[in-house]
Amino acid sequence: MVSKLQIAVIEGDGIGVDVTQATIAVMEEATKSVGGFTLSYNAIAAGAGYYRETGVDIEPGGEDACGEADAILLGAIGLPSVRYDNGTEISPHLRLREKFQLYAGIRPVKAYPNSVQKLADPRAADIDLIILRESTEGLFYSAAVHNRSQIIEDVEVCDTLKITRATTEKLHHFAFKLAQKRKQRGGKGQVTCVDKANVFNSMAFFRKIYDEIAPEYPDIQTGYNYVDAQALDLIRKPWDFDVLVMENMFGDILSDLAGGLVGGMGMASCAEIGDVIGLFQPAHGSAPDIMGKDAANPLAAILSGALMLDYLGEKTGIQALSDAAEKIDSAVATGFAENQIHPMEFGGNMGTKAVTNTVIDIVRR
């Protein structure tokens, strides 16, 4: 019996449209190659362009429609010239994180052969780590879209950083289980707690919960780093790390830094997972200046699609979904190893369509 899964699709703004279509094309090829399941897609209008046209940032019923799907695929949100009345960027995806409590933000950082590597040390070829960013609390608890800031006329604004035991326990358990999964696949089996526990009570609490949970996973190595030292170590020795677990804002910053080490945001895939549903998106912006010009690097979105299929495989127990995810991951790795993938982002001559078609050709093998 073939299983049918529904994907809520928000193409969004700018190159979100281009890279989402590329991702769906690759996923469909992997689906054909593996068999055993089908994917259907429910398009949902949202983003800055939609806000400019309608005055709302997601279509009526759009949030509920996302919740009815098996997973959410997001392209990119935002346009430089379009803002809410308070001057902040259009960000319905932050409400989706909140609504569905997508606490586990997974940002893979992996070096590929024949790809751009910013560090001269030959060990940079071995970079393979995960930044696990809590995605519902931390400083982002006070994101403008949630209307939680204390605004005192035009003289002061106070944003609250929130850490709760319930969410942090789930996050740390997720981190250790992720390290176990990576260890089974040849990874280091290591979780580093990244915080600022020497300064903030909230961060000391974050570390305290980490220390409580770590003994439940004796097969996984543990470690600590203050966030400023971690920024330094991502330049000095990123190959030493495996899973880095941290607060929301810290993860937002360090994931972009780490993405730069392995080529740029065009390689920055992302999964945001909760207890019921997951949202998958490239971590880059909408880059409207190159929208529709066949210039965007689609690999971050394509790799996010693989993360989604792997998530659905675990969620449903359907091995074919995990196999399809592995096909996509392997196709990207093979494309670089065989020196077939040269995105324009890296100074190459391949646009969105050429990179996508190359990945599809490898998936078909």
C-alpha positions in Angstrom: 0.0 0.0 0.0 1.3 3.4 -1.0 1.2 6.0 1.8 0.1 9.5 0.9 1.5 12.5 2.8 0.4 16.1 2.5 2.9 18.9 2.5 1.9 22.5 3.2 4.0 24.7 0.8 4.7 28.4 1.4 6.9 29.6 -1.5 6.9 33.1 0.0 9.0 35.9 -1.5 11.9 36.4 -3.9 13.9 33.3 -4.6 11.7 31.4 -2.2 9.6 30.6 -5.3 12.6 29.4 -7.3 14.2 27.2 -4.7 10.9 25.7 -3.5 10.0 24.6 -7.0 13.5 23.1 -7.4 13.1 21.2 -4.1 9.8 19.8 -5.1 11.2 18.6 -8.4 14.1 16.8 -6.6 11.8 15.3 -4.0 9.4 14.0 -6.7 12.4 12.3 -8.5 13.5 10.7 -5.2 9.9 9.6 -4.6 9.8 7.9 -8.0 13.1 6.3 -7.5 12.3 4.8 -4.1 8.5 4.2 -4.3 6.2 3.3 -1.4 4.8 6.8 -0.8 3.4 9.8 -2.6 3.5 13.5 -1.7 0.7 16.0 -2.3 1.2 19.7 -2.0 -1.1 22.4 -0.6 0.0 25.8 -1.6 -0.5 28.6 1.0 0.0 32.2 0.2 2.1 34.1 2.7 4.9 36.6 3.0 5.8 40.2 2.3 4.4 40.3 -1.2 1.1 38.9 0.0 1.1 41.4 2.8 1.7 44.3 0.4 -1.3 43.1 -1.7 -3.7 42.2 1.1 -2.6 43.8 4.4 -2.2 40.4 6.0 0.9 38.2 6.0 -0.8 34.8 5.5 -4.0 33.9 3.7 -7.1 33.3 5.8 -7.0 29.9 7.4 -3.4 29.4 6.3 -2.0 28.7 9.7 -4.6 26.1 10.4 -4.0 24.5 7.0 -0.3 24.2 7.9 -1.3 22.3 11.1 -3.4 19.9 9.1 -0.4 18.9 6.9 2.2 16.2 7.7 5.0 18.8 7.3 5.5 22.4 6.1 7.9 23.4 3.4 8.8 27.1 3.3 10.8 29.0 0.7 11.8 32.4 2.0 9.9 35.3 3.6 10.6 39.0 3.3 11.1 42.0 1.0 13.3 45.0 1.9 10.7 47.6 1.1 7.8 45.9 2.9 7.5 46.2 6.7 4.9 46.0 9.4 3.8 49.4 10.7 6.4 49.2 13.5 9.2 48.8 11.0 10.0 45.2 11.5 10.1 42.6 8.7 7.1 40.5 7.7 7.4 37.2 9.6 4.4 34.9 9.7 6.9 32.0 10.0 7.7 33.2 13.5 4.1 32.8 14.5 4.1 29.3 13.0 7.0 28.4 15.2 5.0 29.7 18.2 1.7 28.2 17.2 3.1 24.7 16.7 5.9 25.0 19.3 8.7 24.1 16.8 11.3 24.2 19.6 14.1 22.2 17.8 15.8 24.3 15.1 18.3 22.1 13.3 21.0 23.8 11.2 23.4 21.4 9.6 26.9 22.7 8.7 28.7 20.3 6.4 31.8 20.8 4.1 31.6 19.2 0.7 34.6 18.3 -1.5 35.3 20.7 -4.3 33.1 23.3 -2.7 34.1 26.6 -1.2 35.9 26.4 2.1 36.8 29.6 3.8 39.4 28.2 6.2 42.9 27.3 4.9 43.4 24.5 7.4 43.0 21.1 5.6 40.9 19.9 8.5 38.1 22.2 7.3 37.2 19.5 4.8 35.9 17.5 7.8 33.5 20.1 9.1 30.2 18.3 9.9 28.2 19.7 12.8 24.7 20.6 13.8 23.7 23.9 15.4 20.6 23.0 17.4 18.8 26.3 18.1 15.8 26.4 20.4 13.3 28.2 18.3 10.4 29.3 20.5 11.9 31.0 23.5 15.2 32.8 24.3 15.4 36.4 23.1 13.1 35.6 20.2 10.3 35.2 22.7 10.1 39.0 22.4 10.2 39.1 18.7 8.0 42.0 17.5 5.5 39.7 15.8 4.5 38.4 19.2 3.9 41.9 20.7 5.6 41.1 24.0 8.1 43.9 24.3 7.6 46.6 26.9 7.6 49.8 25.0 7.8 53.0 27.0 6.8 55.8 24.7 9.8 56.8 22.6 12.4 56.5 25.3 12.9 52.8 26.2 12.2 49.3 25.0 12.6 46.1 27.1 12.8 42.7 25.4 12.5 39.6 27.6 14.7 36.5 27.2 12.7 33.5 28.4 13.9 30.0 29.3 11.5 27.4 30.6 12.2 24.0 32.1 9.6 22.2 29.9 11.0 23.4 26.6 14.6 23.2 27.6 14.3 19.6 28.8 12.8 18.7 25.4 15.5 20.5 23.6 18.4 18.8 25.5 16.8 15.4 25.1 16.5 16.1 21.4 20.1 17.1 21.2 21.4 13.9 22.8 19.1 11.7 20.7 20.3 13.6 17.6 23.9 12.9 18.7 23.1 9.3 19.1 21.6 9.1 15.7 24.7 10.8 14.2 27.0 8.5 16.1 25.2 5.5 14.5 26.1 7.0 11.2 29.7 7.5 12.0 29.6 10.8 13.8 31.4 11.9 17.0 28.6 11.4 19.4 29.1 14.7 21.3 26.8 17.5 22.5 28.2 20.9 23.5 26.1 23.2 25.6 26.6 26.8 24.3 25.4 29.5 26.7 26.4 32.6 28.7 26.0 31.0 32.1 28.7 33.1 33.6 26.6 36.2 33.3 22.9 35.4 33.0 20.6 33.5 35.4 18.6 32.3 32.4 21.7 30.8 30.8 22.8 29.2 34.1 19.4 27.6 34.3 19.8 26.4 30.7 23.1 24.7 31.6 21.7 23.3 34.9 19.0 21.4 32.9 21.7 20.2 30.4 23.6 18.8 33.4 20.5 17.0 34.7 19.8 15.3 31.4 23.3 14.4 30.2 23.7 11.4 32.6 20.8 9.7 30.8 23.0 9.5 27.7 26.3 7.9 28.9 27.3 7.0 25.4 27.5 10.7 24.4 30.4 13.0 25.2 29.5 16.3 26.8 31.1 19.7 26.8 30.5 23.4 27.4 31.3 26.7 25.7 30.4 30.3 26.3 28.8 31.7 23.2 31.6 34.2 22.6 34.2 31.5 22.9 32.1 29.3 20.6 32.2 32.0 17.9 36.0 31.9 18.2 36.1 28.1 18.1 34.0 28.0 15.0 36.9 29.7 13.3 39.7 28.0 15.1 38.5 24.4 15.2 35.0 23.8 13.9 36.0 20.2 13.0 36.1 19.4 16.7 32.3 19.8 17.2 29.2 17.6 16.6 25.9 18.9 18.1 25.9 22.4 19.6 22.8 23.1 21.6 21.9 26.8 22.4 19.4 29.5 22.9 17.5 31.0 20.0 19.4 34.3 19.4 22.8 32.6 19.9 21.7 30.0 17.3 20.5 32.6 14.9 23.9 34.3 14.9 26.2 31.3 15.1 24.4 29.3 12.4 25.1 32.1 9.8 28.7 32.2 10.9 29.1 28.5 10.6 27.3 28.5 7.2 29.9 30.9 5.9 32.6 28.4 6.7 31.2 25.9 4.2 30.3 28.2 1.3 27.5 30.5 2.3 23.8 30.6 3.0 23.1 28.8 -0.2 24.1 25.6 1.6 22.2 26.4 4.9 19.4 24.0 5.3 17.1 24.1 8.3 14.5 22.0 10.1 12.3 23.3 12.9 10.6 20.4 14.7 8.0 20.2 17.4 6.1 17.4 19.0 3.4 17.3 16.3 4.8 18.8 13.1 8.0 20.1 11.5 8.7 23.1 9.2 11.6 22.9 6.7 13.2 25.8 4.9 16.5 27.1 3.6 18.0 29.5 6.2 18.9 32.2 3.6 16.9 35.3 2.8 14.6 36.0 -0.2 17.2 37.8 -2.3 14.5 39.5 -4.5 17.2 41.0 -6.7 17.9 37.6 -8.3 14.3 36.2 -8.2 13.4 34.5 -11.5 16.9 35.0 -13.0 18.0 31.4 -12.6 20.8 32.5 -10.4 19.9 31.3 -6.9 21.7 28.3 -5.3 18.8 25.8 -4.6 20.9 23.4 -2.5 19.9 24.8 0.9 16.3 24.3 0.0 16.9 20.8 -1.5 18.8 19.7 1.5 15.9 21.0 3.7 13.6 18.8 1.6 15.8 15.9 2.5 15.6 16.8 6.2 11.8 16.8 5.8 11.7 13.4 4.2 13.9 12.0 6.9 11.7 13.6 9.6 8.6 12.1 7.9 10.3 8.7 7.8 10.8 8.8 11.6 7.4 10.2 12.2 5.5 7.6 10.2 7.9 4.6 10.4 7.9 4.4 6.5 11.5 3.5 5.6 11.0 4.6 2.0 10.8 8.2 3.2 14.2 7.9 4.9 15.6 6.2 1.9 14.4 9.0 -0.4 16.1 11.5 2.0 19.3 9.6 1.8 19.1 9.5 -2.0 19.0 13.3 -2.0 21.8 13.8 0.5 23.9 11.3 -1.4 23.2 13.0 -4.7 24.4 16.4 -3.4 27.5 14.8 -1.9 28.2 12.9 -5.1 27.7 16.0 -7.3 30.4 17.8 -5.4 32.7 14.8 -5.1 32.5 14.3 -8.9 33.0 18.1 -9.4 29.7 18.4 -11.2 28.1 21.1 -9.1 29.3 24.7 -9.6 26.7 27.2 -8.2 26.9 30.8 -9.2 27.0 31.6 -5.5 30.4 30.1 -5.4 31.7 31.8 -8.6 30.6 28.9 -10.8 28.5 28.9 -14.0 25.5 26.9 -12.9 22.2 28.6 -12.1 19.2 27.2 -10.2 18.0 25.0 -13.0 21.4 23.5 -13.8 22.1 22.6 -10.2 18.7 21.1 -9.8 18.9 19.1 -12.9 22.3 17.8 -11.9 21.0 16.6 -8.6 18.0 15.0 -10.3 20.3 13.2 -12.8 22.3 11.7 -9.9 19.2 10.7 -8.0 18.1 8.7 -11.1 21.2 6.6 -11.1 
